[in-house]
Amino acid sequence: MLFRKSSFIGLSALLLTGVAAGCSQQQGTGTQAGGTSGSKNKDIKVMMSYHASMEQFKGTDNMNDNKLTKVIREKTGLNVKYESLPKDNPSQKVSIILASGDVPDLMRINGKSDYFKLAQQGAFEPLDELIQQYIPNISSMNTKEVLDAARYEGKIYGLPHRVAQKVGVGILSRSDILQEAGVAEPKTIDEFYAALKTIKEKKNMAPLTAKASNPGSFTASFLPFAGAFGVGTTTVVKNGQLAFSWLQPEYKEFLTTMKKWYEEGLIDQEFSINKDEKDKMINGTAAFSVSYWADAFTIDRSIKEKKNGGALRYIAPVTGKNGQSGVPEEAVAGGSYWVIPKQAKNKQGAAEYISYIYGEEADKLLTYGIEGQDYKMENGKAVQTPEQSNEIPWRTLYFLGDSDPSFFARLEAKGFLPYYQPLEPFKRNREETVFSPSVEAWDTKFTELRNFTEENALKFIMNKRSLDEFDKFVQEFNAKGGKAAIEAMNAWYTKK
């Protein structure tokens, strides 16, 4: 979420005054053996983001009083009290809390822009020394590169909330339709084109469906095909600098190919107004889509309910003429950070709490629950039924980031694993800007620039604007802030 300047500027003076008045206190001398806090002050307050699972407690259980929080308090020796930011306008509430001086000891900040602006204001405690003293297991959750991306003027002010998901979308095929049409699984962009033509001829359908009616959906729906031209990520590296992929000659080649497919009836003629690609895959009126793994689960479940003989399979991203392929790698840090406010009363306790939650014991607790109640151990492995897992959906509230074991356990419990795992071996491309700090000229213009690109991409593909005007589009893009955005981003990248 981008930072709302209107809610922040009015509080800036008050916030700075409050920070200046605050003092940095370190209680205690260290963490005791066994994970019990060594902090003299045992009270800590943790401010979470709102999540729908907060409303899924049963009986007398609540966010502060349930079987998991009792274990956390027992194991840490800390009297942890949890609170939540509101569902609406959380950024505004964060500013109010920090300006008031009555702050939590640990809180989650959503949005890279919010985090860096507040760090610049002096709202957060630098964490380097606290990490060294009290969070020795920091590397279990965040790599050095990810931590370095959270630095402001050389210091870490927040721990990124790790995202374990490595890939999101892939080319989903109705393998039964391919088999009926006698089409082998395509591996190159040319083979994919040939497959589309054969299926159209034999099955009388537009084989590739997509959705492009919502902002961002065009980009997501065509990622693997853009990747075959080397422009499947937002930026590319050219001559040691970043450049927008959307302005490259290769992007024009990609659009030219999609235009050809569309004109030949190989792409769903309604793709520009589609809000969803699932129905046509379910009904067998399309053979391919670029689908998120959770959507593949829904499609497959519906196909099985219809009992129409349909079958699904993810295929590898097709390769282009230069051997390029892939989809963007999902960001390991999801744009939110755990911070200790400058005026927090128990900074050591907050750091010790982080260390415990990062540990294997807490990860197992928050992944599976209580042994004997929510799962059992068999041959050294935790075994849990989907029903047991779904009985405690709120447990994820207490994570400070995803570990790989917890992520895969949740996927398995919900039935998503067979749809996520096939995507893992496929080629993924790195987007460098994921690891940048907040860059104002980029952050404030990115959504507008992406939407402008998508709007024109649709026009080019559907022949509502001639591709002869691609250079003019580039000029328009740069005039809208694209040139300033990439120059500002390169000021970071070239120093990195």
Salt bridges, closest charged atoms under 4 A:
ASP65 OD1 - LYS70 NZ 3.87
GLU83 OE2 - LYS81 NZ 3.82
ASP102 OD1 - LYS45 NZ 3.75
GLU125 OE1 - LYS342 NZ 3.56
GLU125 OE1 - LYS347 NZ 3.05
ASP128 OD2 - ARG151 NH1 2.93
GLU145 OE2 - ARG430 NH2 2.48
ASP148 OD2 - LYS144 NZ 2.69
ASP148 OD1 - ARG151 NE 2.88
ASP176 OD1 - ARG174 NE 2.87
GLU180 OE1 - LYS203 NZ 2.63
GLU185 OE1 - ARG313 NE 2.67
GLU250 OE1 - LYS238 NZ 3.52
GLU253 OE1 - LYS321 NZ 3.05
GLU263 OE2 - LYS259 NZ 2.60
ASP268 OD2 - LYS280 NZ 2.72
GLU270 OE1 - LYS280 NZ 2.96
ASP276 OD2 - LYS278 NZ 2.64
GLU277 OE1 - LYS211 NZ 3.43
ASP295 OD1 - LYS278 NZ 3.71
ASP300 OD2 - LYS304 NZ 3.17
GLU329 OE2 - ARG428 NE 3.76
GLU361 OE2 - LYS75 NZ 3.82
ASP374 OD1 - LYS67 NZ 2.83
GLU378 OE2 - LYS376 NZ 3.07
GLU391 OE2 - LYS58 NZ 2.98
ASP402 OD1 - ARG410 NH2 2.75
ASP404 OD1 - ARG162 NH2 3.21
ASP404 OD1 - LYS166 NZ 3.34
GLU432 OE2 - ARG430 NE 3.05
GLU432 OE1 - LYS496 NZ 3.67
GLU440 OE2 - LYS5 NZ 2.81
GLU448 OE1 - LYS445 NZ 3.19
GLU455 OE2 - LYS459 NZ 3.31
GLU469 OE1 - ARG465 NE 2.79
GLU476 OE1 - ARG465 NH1 3.11
GLU487 OE2 - LYS483 NZ 2.60
